[in-house]
Amino acid sequence: MKTRGERPDGFQQRAQFGGMLQRIAAEDPAVHRALTEVNHLLIPPTVLREPPILEKVTALMATAS
């Protein structure tokens, strides 16, 4: 069974951001730690959108396009 309906606005961008974040976390210990702490509810997910991490993800997204 497949889910039906329209995807939320910005779905594709959020999915791409998440994928790039995973790629960076595989190589960057600081990003990996932040992602792990967010996943374990130790810190808020907004940390993943702060400049040090956001700049890395944005740069990778720009090269992947």
JOTAJO-V596922 format. One record per residue. SS is DSSP state (~ for helix, > for strand, _ for the rest). PSI is psi in degrees with one decimal (999 if undefined). NEAR is the number of other C-alpha atoms within 10 Angstrom. Layout:
SS:PSI:NEAR ; SS:PSI:NEAR
This chain:
_:137.2:3 ; _:148.0:4 ; _:137.6:6 ; _:158.1:6 ; _:176.9:6 ; _:143.7:6 ; _:151.2:9 ; _:155.7:7 ; _:137.3:8 ; _:10.3:8 ; ~:-47.3:10 ; ~:-41.2:11 ; ~:-41.6:11 ; ~:-39.4:11 ; ~:-42.0:11 ; ~:-42.6:14 ; ~:-46.4:17 ; ~:-40.8:14 ; ~:-43.2:14 ; ~:-36.6:19 ; ~:-40.9:22 ; ~:-42.1:16 ; ~:-42.3:15 ; ~:-41.9:18 ; ~:-28.4:19 ; _:-20.6:11 ; _:-18.6:10 ; _:110.1:12 ; ~:-35.3:11 ; ~:-41.1:13 ; ~:-40.4:21 ; ~:-45.1:17 ; ~:-45.9:12 ; ~:-44.3:19 ; ~:-42.0:20 ; ~:-42.5:14 ; ~:-36.0:15 ; ~:-46.0:16 ; ~:-29.4:12 ; _:11.1:10 ; _:29.0:10 ; _:-29.6:10 ; _:157.9:14 ; _:149.6:13 ; ~:-16.4:14 ; ~:-21.4:8 ; ~:-32.9:16 ; ~:-7.7:18 ; ~:10.5:11 ; _:154.2:10 ; ~:-45.7:11 ; ~:-40.4:12 ; ~:-44.0:17 ; ~:-39.8:15 ; ~:-39.1:12 ; ~:-44.1:15 ; ~:-44.6:23 ; ~:-41.4:15 ; ~:-41.9:11 ; ~:-38.8:16 ; ~:-36.7:16 ; ~:-35.4:8 ; ~:-23.4:7 ; ~:-16.8:9 ; _:999:5
